[in-house]
Amino acid sequence: MQAAPVRATAIPSFTDALRAVESLLMSSGQRTARRNAWTSVLEDRRRAKDRVEAQRVLERASARP
């Protein structure tokens, strides 16, 4: 007896589904603007994290005798 062939169809992720809906509802300019804005948010978060870490390093360095 032979096993039935297995389909390798990937189930789209939630993010992929949202992007598909976004592409249907928005023009390409709006999509670009939204992605650029999100990239800016992520970059701001990264800089804030780096700033906090630098502050901690400076505080530890100044606390040493």
PDB file with one MODEL, atoms N, CA, C and O in Angstrom:
MODEL        1
ATOM      1  N   MET A   1       0.837  -1.181   0.000  1.00  0.00           N
ATOM      2  CA  MET A   1       0.000   0.000   0.000  1.00  0.00           C
ATOM      3  C   MET A   1       0.881   1.243   0.000  1.00  0.00           C
ATOM      4  O   MET A   1       1.833   1.347   0.773  1.00  0.00           O
ATOM      5  N   GLN A   2       0.551   2.172  -0.870  1.00  0.00           N
ATOM      6  CA  GLN A   2       1.352   3.385  -1.022  1.00  0.00           C
ATOM      7  C   GLN A   2       0.704   4.546  -0.281  1.00  0.00           C
ATOM      8  O   GLN A   2      -0.519   4.682  -0.257  1.00  0.00           O
ATOM      9  N   ALA A   3       1.547   5.384   0.326  1.00  0.00           N
ATOM     10  CA  ALA A   3       1.040   6.560   1.045  1.00  0.00           C
ATOM     11  C   ALA A   3       0.600   7.620   0.043  1.00  0.00           C
ATOM     12  O   ALA A   3       1.150   7.728  -1.053  1.00  0.00           O
ATOM     13  N   ALA A   4      -0.377   8.379   0.431  1.00  0.00           N
ATOM     14  CA  ALA A   4      -0.856   9.470  -0.421  1.00  0.00           C
ATOM     15  C   ALA A   4       0.214  10.548  -0.507  1.00  0.00           C
ATOM     16  O   ALA A   4       0.920  10.794   0.471  1.00  0.00           O
ATOM     17  N   PRO A   5       0.347  11.196  -1.662  1.00  0.00           N
ATOM     18  CA  PRO A   5       1.358  12.250  -1.792  1.00  0.00           C
ATOM     19  C   PRO A   5       1.049  13.418  -0.846  1.00  0.00           C
ATOM     20  O   PRO A   5      -0.108  13.762  -0.606  1.00  0.00           O
ATOM     21  N   VAL A   6       2.106  14.002  -0.331  1.00  0.00           N
ATOM     22  CA  VAL A   6       1.967  15.111   0.611  1.00  0.00           C
ATOM     23  C   VAL A   6       2.092  16.416  -0.151  1.00  0.00           C
ATOM     24  O   VAL A   6       3.016  16.600  -0.943  1.00  0.00           O
ATOM     25  N   ARG A   7       1.162  17.314   0.093  1.00  0.00           N
ATOM     26  CA  ARG A   7       1.245  18.641  -0.531  1.00  0.00           C
ATOM     27  C   ARG A   7       2.104  19.541   0.334  1.00  0.00           C
ATOM     28  O   ARG A   7       1.996  19.531   1.560  1.00  0.00           O
ATOM     29  N   ALA A   8       2.952  20.311  -0.309  1.00  0.00           N
ATOM     30  CA  ALA A   8       3.850  21.214   0.408  1.00  0.00           C
ATOM     31  C   ALA A   8       3.401  22.657   0.243  1.00  0.00           C
ATOM     32  O   ALA A   8       4.215  23.540  -0.029  1.00  0.00           O
ATOM     33  N   THR A   9       2.123  22.892   0.404  1.00  0.00           N
ATOM     34  CA  THR A   9       1.597  24.244   0.282  1.00  0.00           C
ATOM     35  C   THR A   9       1.767  24.956   1.604  1.00  0.00           C
ATOM     36  O   THR A   9       1.259  24.507   2.632  1.00  0.00           O
ATOM     37  N   ALA A  10       2.480  26.065   1.578  1.00  0.00           N
ATOM     38  CA  ALA A  10       2.724  26.829   2.806  1.00  0.00           C
ATOM     39  C   ALA A  10       1.470  27.603   3.184  1.00  0.00           C
ATOM     40  O   ALA A  10       0.814  28.207   2.336  1.00  0.00           O
ATOM     41  N   ILE A  11       1.159  27.574   4.435  1.00  0.00           N
ATOM     42  CA  ILE A  11       0.031  28.358   4.940  1.00  0.00           C
ATOM     43  C   ILE A  11       0.531  29.776   5.150  1.00  0.00           C
ATOM     44  O   ILE A  11       1.523  29.980   5.850  1.00  0.00           O
ATOM     45  N   PRO A  12      -0.130  30.756   4.563  1.00  0.00           N
ATOM     46  CA  PRO A  12       0.361  32.130   4.704  1.00  0.00           C
ATOM     47  C   PRO A  12       0.293  32.588   6.161  1.00  0.00           C
ATOM     48  O   PRO A  12      -0.632  32.248   6.898  1.00  0.00           O
ATOM     49  N   SER A  13       1.294  33.365   6.547  1.00  0.00           N
ATOM     50  CA  SER A  13       1.314  33.883   7.911  1.00  0.00           C
ATOM     51  C   SER A  13       0.296  35.006   8.044  1.00  0.00           C
ATOM     52  O   SER A  13      -0.243  35.500   7.054  1.00  0.00           O
ATOM     53  N   PHE A  14       0.049  35.390   9.261  1.00  0.00           N
ATOM     54  CA  PHE A  14      -0.878  36.497   9.523  1.00  0.00           C
ATOM     55  C   PHE A  14      -0.369  37.772   8.863  1.00  0.00           C
ATOM     56  O   PHE A  14      -1.153  38.546   8.313  1.00  0.00           O
ATOM     57  N   THR A  15       0.942  37.991   8.918  1.00  0.00           N
ATOM     58  CA  THR A  15       1.540  39.176   8.299  1.00  0.00           C
ATOM     59  C   THR A  15       1.330  39.160   6.798  1.00  0.00           C
ATOM     60  O   THR A  15       1.000  40.186   6.203  1.00  0.00           O
ATOM     61  N   ASP A  16       1.517  38.006   6.183  1.00  0.00           N
ATOM     62  CA  ASP A  16       1.300  37.895   4.740  1.00  0.00           C
ATOM     63  C   ASP A  16      -0.150  38.198   4.383  1.00  0.00           C
ATOM     64  O   ASP A  16      -0.423  38.859   3.381  1.00  0.00           O
ATOM     65  N   ALA A  17      -1.062  37.721   5.192  1.00  0.00           N
ATOM     66  CA  ALA A  17      -2.482  37.975   4.943  1.00  0.00           C
ATOM     67  C   ALA A  17      -2.794  39.463   5.066  1.00  0.00           C
ATOM     68  O   ALA A  17      -3.538  40.018   4.257  1.00  0.00           O
ATOM     69  N   LEU A  18      -2.217  40.105   6.088  1.00  0.00           N
ATOM     70  CA  LEU A  18      -2.440  41.547   6.242  1.00  0.00           C
ATOM     71  C   LEU A  18      -1.872  42.332   5.068  1.00  0.00           C
ATOM     72  O   LEU A  18      -2.489  43.287   4.596  1.00  0.00           O
ATOM     73  N   ARG A  19      -0.709  41.935   4.602  1.00  0.00           N
ATOM     74  CA  ARG A  19      -0.111  42.621   3.445  1.00  0.00           C
ATOM     75  C   ARG A  19      -0.970  42.450   2.202  1.00  0.00           C
ATOM     76  O   ARG A  19      -1.090  43.372   1.396  1.00  0.00           O
ATOM     77  N   ALA A  20      -1.567  41.280   2.043  1.00  0.00           N
ATOM     78  CA  ALA A  20      -2.441  41.051   0.894  1.00  0.00           C
ATOM     79  C   ALA A  20      -3.657  41.954   0.962  1.00  0.00           C
ATOM     80  O   ALA A  20      -4.051  42.547  -0.043  1.00  0.00           O
ATOM     81  N   VAL A  21      -4.256  42.064   2.140  1.00  0.00           N
ATOM     82  CA  VAL A  21      -5.415  42.950   2.314  1.00  0.00           C
ATOM     83  C   VAL A  21      -4.996  44.394   2.095  1.00  0.00           C
ATOM     84  O   VAL A  21      -5.708  45.161   1.446  1.00  0.00           O
ATOM     85  N   GLU A  22      -3.848  44.763   2.634  1.00  0.00           N
ATOM     86  CA  GLU A  22      -3.337  46.122   2.472  1.00  0.00           C
ATOM     87  C   GLU A  22      -3.155  46.455   0.991  1.00  0.00           C
ATOM     88  O   GLU A  22      -3.506  47.549   0.550  1.00  0.00           O
ATOM     89  N   SER A  23      -2.610  45.518   0.233  1.00  0.00           N
ATOM     90  CA  SER A  23      -2.375  45.779  -1.187  1.00  0.00           C
ATOM     91  C   SER A  23      -3.685  45.955  -1.952  1.00  0.00           C
ATOM     92  O   SER A  23      -3.734  46.677  -2.948  1.00  0.00           O
ATOM     93  N   LEU A  24      -4.741  45.299  -1.487  1.00  0.00           N
ATOM     94  CA  LEU A  24      -6.034  45.461  -2.145  1.00  0.00           C
ATOM     95  C   LEU A  24      -6.689  46.798  -1.802  1.00  0.00           C
ATOM     96  O   LEU A  24      -7.365  47.397  -2.639  1.00  0.00           O
ATOM     97  N   LEU A  25      -6.486  47.263  -0.568  1.00  0.00           N
ATOM     98  CA  LEU A  25      -7.182  48.457  -0.099  1.00  0.00           C
ATOM     99  C   LEU A  25      -6.429  49.763  -0.341  1.00  0.00           C
ATOM    100  O   LEU A  25      -7.050  50.823  -0.422  1.00  0.00           O
ATOM    101  N   MET A  26      -5.131  49.706  -0.456  1.00  0.00           N
ATOM    102  CA  MET A  26      -4.347  50.937  -0.545  1.00  0.00           C
ATOM    103  C   MET A  26      -3.627  51.039  -1.878  1.00  0.00           C
ATOM    104  O   MET A  26      -3.295  50.037  -2.512  1.00  0.00           O
ATOM    105  N   SER A  27      -3.397  52.274  -2.279  1.00  0.00           N
ATOM    106  CA  SER A  27      -2.569  52.483  -3.464  1.00  0.00           C
ATOM    107  C   SER A  27      -1.120  52.237  -3.082  1.00  0.00           C
ATOM    108  O   SER A  27      -0.786  52.199  -1.897  1.00  0.00           O
ATOM    109  N   SER A  28      -0.271  52.074  -4.061  1.00  0.00           N
ATOM    110  CA  SER A  28       1.128  51.754  -3.772  1.00  0.00           C
ATOM    111  C   SER A  28       1.824  52.887  -3.021  1.00  0.00           C
ATOM    112  O   SER A  28       2.708  52.621  -2.207  1.00  0.00           O
ATOM    113  N   GLY A  29       1.450  54.135  -3.270  1.00  0.00           N
ATOM    114  CA  GLY A  29       2.054  55.261  -2.560  1.00  0.00           C
ATOM    115  C   GLY A  29       1.758  55.218  -1.077  1.00  0.00           C
ATOM    116  O   GLY A  29       2.630  55.501  -0.255  1.00  0.00           O
ATOM    117  N   GLN A  30       0.530  54.866  -0.733  1.00  0.00           N
ATOM    118  CA  GLN A  30       0.167  54.768   0.684  1.00  0.00           C
ATOM    119  C   GLN A  30       0.902  53.608   1.358  1.00  0.00           C
ATOM    120  O   GLN A  30       1.330  53.714   2.507  1.00  0.00           O
ATOM    121  N   ARG A  31       1.038  52.508   0.632  1.00  0.00           N
ATOM    122  CA  ARG A  31       1.772  51.363   1.189  1.00  0.00           C
ATOM    123  C   ARG A  31       3.218  51.738   1.450  1.00  0.00           C
ATOM    124  O   ARG A  31       3.774  51.407   2.497  1.00  0.00           O
ATOM    125  N   THR A  32       3.823  52.429   0.498  1.00  0.00           N
ATOM    126  CA  THR A  32       5.211  52.852   0.664  1.00  0.00           C
ATOM    127  C   THR A  32       5.342  53.786   1.858  1.00  0.00           C
ATOM    128  O   THR A  32       6.263  53.648   2.663  1.00  0.00           O
ATOM    129  N   ALA A  33       4.428  54.731   1.971  1.00  0.00           N
ATOM    130  CA  ALA A  33       4.471  55.680   3.089  1.00  0.00           C
ATOM    131  C   ALA A  33       4.317  54.952   4.422  1.00  0.00           C
ATOM    132  O   ALA A  33       5.022  55.262   5.382  1.00  0.00           O
ATOM    133  N   ARG A  34       3.418  54.005   4.487  1.00  0.00           N
ATOM    134  CA  ARG A  34       3.209  53.257   5.733  1.00  0.00           C
ATOM    135  C   ARG A  34       4.440  52.436   6.091  1.00  0.00           C
ATOM    136  O   ARG A  34       4.848  52.396   7.252  1.00  0.00           O
ATOM    137  N   ARG A  35       5.024  51.789   5.110  1.00  0.00           N
ATOM    138  CA  ARG A  35       6.236  50.998   5.384  1.00  0.00           C
ATOM    139  C   ARG A  35       7.396  51.892   5.787  1.00  0.00           C
ATOM    140  O   ARG A  35       8.169  51.543   6.679  1.00  0.00           O
ATOM    141  N   ASN A  36       7.526  53.049   5.135  1.00  0.00           N
ATOM    142  CA  ASN A  36       8.585  53.981   5.524  1.00  0.00           C
ATOM    143  C   ASN A  36       8.374  54.473   6.955  1.00  0.00           C
ATOM    144  O   ASN A  36       9.329  54.599   7.721  1.00  0.00           O
ATOM    145  N   ALA A  37       7.133  54.747   7.305  1.00  0.00           N
ATOM    146  CA  ALA A  37       6.833  55.204   8.670  1.00  0.00           C
ATOM    147  C   ALA A  37       7.174  54.115   9.680  1.00  0.00           C
ATOM    148  O   ALA A  37       7.752  54.399  10.729  1.00  0.00           O
ATOM    149  N   TRP A  38       6.824  52.884   9.374  1.00  0.00           N
ATOM    150  CA  TRP A  38       7.111  51.795  10.308  1.00  0.00           C
ATOM    151  C   TRP A  38       8.620  51.588  10.441  1.00  0.00           C
ATOM    152  O   TRP A  38       9.116  51.336  11.539  1.00  0.00           O
ATOM    153  N   THR A  39       9.345  51.694   9.336  1.00  0.00           N
ATOM    154  CA  THR A  39      10.799  51.587   9.380  1.00  0.00           C
ATOM    155  C   THR A  39      11.380  52.673  10.271  1.00  0.00           C
ATOM    156  O   THR A  39      12.321  52.424  11.025  1.00  0.00           O
ATOM    157  N   SER A  40      10.820  53.879  10.189  1.00  0.00           N
ATOM    158  CA  SER A  40      11.277  54.984  11.043  1.00  0.00           C
ATOM    159  C   SER A  40      11.009  54.694  12.515  1.00  0.00           C
ATOM    160  O   SER A  40      11.847  54.982  13.370  1.00  0.00           O
ATOM    161  N   VAL A  41       9.851  54.130  12.809  1.00  0.00           N
ATOM    162  CA  VAL A  41       9.512  53.780  14.193  1.00  0.00           C
ATOM    163  C   VAL A  41      10.520  52.761  14.730  1.00  0.00           C
ATOM    164  O   VAL A  41      11.026  52.911  15.842  1.00  0.00           O
ATOM    165  N   LEU A  42      10.806  51.735  13.946  1.00  0.00           N
ATOM    166  CA  LEU A  42      11.753  50.709  14.381  1.00  0.00           C
ATOM    167  C   LEU A  42      13.154  51.295  14.580  1.00  0.00           C
ATOM    168  O   LEU A  42      13.854  50.935  15.526  1.00  0.00           O
ATOM    169  N   GLU A  43      13.551  52.189  13.693  1.00  0.00           N
ATOM    170  CA  GLU A  43      14.863  52.820  13.816  1.00  0.00           C
ATOM    171  C   GLU A  43      14.921  53.719  15.048  1.00  0.00           C
ATOM    172  O   GLU A  43      15.939  53.752  15.740  1.00  0.00           O
ATOM    173  N   ASP A  44      13.839  54.451  15.330  1.00  0.00           N
ATOM    174  CA  ASP A  44      13.782  55.286  16.539  1.00  0.00           C
ATOM    175  C   ASP A  44      13.888  54.428  17.795  1.00  0.00           C
ATOM    176  O   ASP A  44      14.573  54.803  18.746  1.00  0.00           O
ATOM    177  N   ARG A  45      13.221  53.291  17.804  1.00  0.00           N
ATOM    178  CA  ARG A  45      13.297  52.385  18.955  1.00  0.00           C
ATOM    179  C   ARG A  45      14.708  51.861  19.145  1.00  0.00           C
ATOM    180  O   ARG A  45      15.195  51.751  20.271  1.00  0.00           O
ATOM    181  N   ARG A  46      15.369  51.535  18.026  1.00  0.00           N
ATOM    182  CA  ARG A  46      16.744  51.040  18.116  1.00  0.00           C
ATOM    183  C   ARG A  46      17.671  52.115  18.670  1.00  0.00           C
ATOM    184  O   ARG A  46      18.517  51.833  19.520  1.00  0.00           O
ATOM    185  N   ARG A  47      17.513  53.351  18.188  1.00  0.00           N
ATOM    186  CA  ARG A  47      18.351  54.446  18.687  1.00  0.00           C
ATOM    187  C   ARG A  47      18.098  54.713  20.159  1.00  0.00           C
ATOM    188  O   ARG A  47      19.035  54.981  20.910  1.00  0.00           O
ATOM    189  N   ALA A  48      16.840  54.643  20.582  1.00  0.00           N
ATOM    190  CA  ALA A  48      16.513  54.853  21.995  1.00  0.00           C
ATOM    191  C   ALA A  48      17.160  53.771  22.856  1.00  0.00           C
ATOM    192  O   ALA A  48      17.693  54.064  23.926  1.00  0.00           O
ATOM    193  N   LYS A  49      17.115  52.543  22.403  1.00  0.00           N
ATOM    194  CA  LYS A  49      17.740  51.437  23.136  1.00  0.00           C
ATOM    195  C   LYS A  49      19.255  51.659  23.235  1.00  0.00           C
ATOM    196  O   LYS A  49      19.853  51.466  24.294  1.00  0.00           O
ATOM    197  N   ASP A  50      19.865  52.068  22.113  1.00  0.00           N
ATOM    198  CA  ASP A  50      21.305  52.349  22.114  1.00  0.00           C
ATOM    199  C   ASP A  50      21.640  53.501  23.051  1.00  0.00           C
ATOM    200  O   ASP A  50      22.658  53.465  23.743  1.00  0.00           O
ATOM    201  N   ARG A  51      20.791  54.520  23.077  1.00  0.00           N
ATOM    202  CA  ARG A  51      21.011  55.680  23.944  1.00  0.00           C
ATOM    203  C   ARG A  51      20.960  55.275  25.415  1.00  0.00           C
ATOM    204  O   ARG A  51      21.792  55.717  26.206  1.00  0.00           O
ATOM    205  N   VAL A  52      19.996  54.444  25.784  1.00  0.00           N
ATOM    206  CA  VAL A  52      19.871  53.974  27.167  1.00  0.00           C
ATOM    207  C   VAL A  52      21.102  53.153  27.548  1.00  0.00           C
ATOM    208  O   VAL A  52      21.638  53.302  28.646  1.00  0.00           O
ATOM    209  N   GLU A  53      21.543  52.296  26.645  1.00  0.00           N
ATOM    210  CA  GLU A  53      22.728  51.485  26.926  1.00  0.00           C
ATOM    211  C   GLU A  53      23.970  52.359  27.083  1.00  0.00           C
ATOM    212  O   GLU A  53      24.785  52.118  27.973  1.00  0.00           O
ATOM    213  N   ALA A  54      24.120  53.363  26.236  1.00  0.00           N
ATOM    214  CA  ALA A  54      25.268  54.274  26.350  1.00  0.00           C
ATOM    215  C   ALA A  54      25.223  55.028  27.671  1.00  0.00           C
ATOM    216  O   ALA A  54      26.256  55.233  28.308  1.00  0.00           O
ATOM    217  N   GLN A  55      24.037  55.439  28.080  1.00  0.00           N
ATOM    218  CA  GLN A  55      23.892  56.137  29.366  1.00  0.00           C
ATOM    219  C   GLN A  55      24.311  55.235  30.523  1.00  0.00           C
ATOM    220  O   GLN A  55      24.981  55.685  31.453  1.00  0.00           O
ATOM    221  N   ARG A  56      23.922  53.977  30.467  1.00  0.00           N
ATOM    222  CA  ARG A  56      24.303  53.032  31.528  1.00  0.00           C
ATOM    223  C   ARG A  56      25.820  52.846  31.584  1.00  0.00           C
ATOM    224  O   ARG A  56      26.408  52.807  32.665  1.00  0.00           O
ATOM    225  N   VAL A  57      26.442  52.732  30.419  1.00  0.00           N
ATOM    226  CA  VAL A  57      27.891  52.572  30.366  1.00  0.00           C
ATOM    227  C   VAL A  57      28.575  53.798  30.956  1.00  0.00           C
ATOM    228  O   VAL A  57      29.526  53.667  31.727  1.00  0.00           O
ATOM    229  N   LEU A  58      28.098  54.996  30.599  1.00  0.00           N
ATOM    230  CA  LEU A  58      28.689  56.224  31.129  1.00  0.00           C
ATOM    231  C   LEU A  58      28.508  56.330  32.639  1.00  0.00           C
ATOM    232  O   LEU A  58      29.418  56.759  33.348  1.00  0.00           O
ATOM    233  N   GLU A  59      27.343  55.944  33.126  1.00  0.00           N
ATOM    234  CA  GLU A  59      27.098  55.990  34.569  1.00  0.00           C
ATOM    235  C   GLU A  59      28.003  55.013  35.313  1.00  0.00           C
ATOM    236  O   GLU A  59      28.523  55.342  36.379  1.00  0.00           O
ATOM    237  N   ARG A  60      28.196  53.808  34.758  1.00  0.00           N
ATOM    238  CA  ARG A  60      29.088  52.834  35.395  1.00  0.00           C
ATOM    239  C   ARG A  60      30.528  53.319  35.362  1.00  0.00           C
ATOM    240  O   ARG A  60      31.271  53.125  36.325  1.00  0.00           O
ATOM    241  N   ALA A  61      30.928  53.949  34.265  1.00  0.00           N
ATOM    242  CA  ALA A  61      32.304  54.429  34.147  1.00  0.00           C
ATOM    243  C   ALA A  61      32.568  55.579  35.114  1.00  0.00           C
ATOM    244  O   ALA A  61      33.657  55.671  35.679  1.00  0.00           O
ATOM    245  N   SER A  62      31.596  56.448  35.308  1.00  0.00           N
ATOM    246  CA  SER A  62      31.790  57.592  36.207  1.00  0.00           C
ATOM    247  C   SER A  62      31.688  57.191  37.671  1.00  0.00           C
ATOM    248  O   SER A  62      32.152  57.933  38.537  1.00  0.00           O
ATOM    249  N   ALA A  63      31.100  56.053  37.972  1.00  0.00           N
ATOM    250  CA  ALA A  63      30.953  55.590  39.356  1.00  0.00           C
ATOM    251  C   ALA A  63      32.231  54.921  39.859  1.00  0.00           C
ATOM    252  O   ALA A  63      32.400  54.746  41.066  1.00  0.00           O
ATOM    253  N   ARG A  64      33.119  54.552  38.961  1.00  0.00           N
ATOM    254  CA  ARG A  64      34.370  53.893  39.360  1.00  0.00           C
ATOM    255  C   ARG A  64      35.326  54.913  39.951  1.00  0.00           C
ATOM    256  O   ARG A  64      35.403  56.040  39.460  1.00  0.00           O
ATOM    257  N   PRO A  65      36.062  54.539  41.003  1.00  0.00           N
ATOM    258  CA  PRO A  65      37.015  55.477  41.613  1.00  0.00           C
ATOM    259  C   PRO A  65      38.261  55.698  40.786  1.00  0.00           C
ATOM    260  O   PRO A  65      39.140  56.461  41.185  1.00  0.00           O
TER     261      PRO A  65
ENDMDL
END
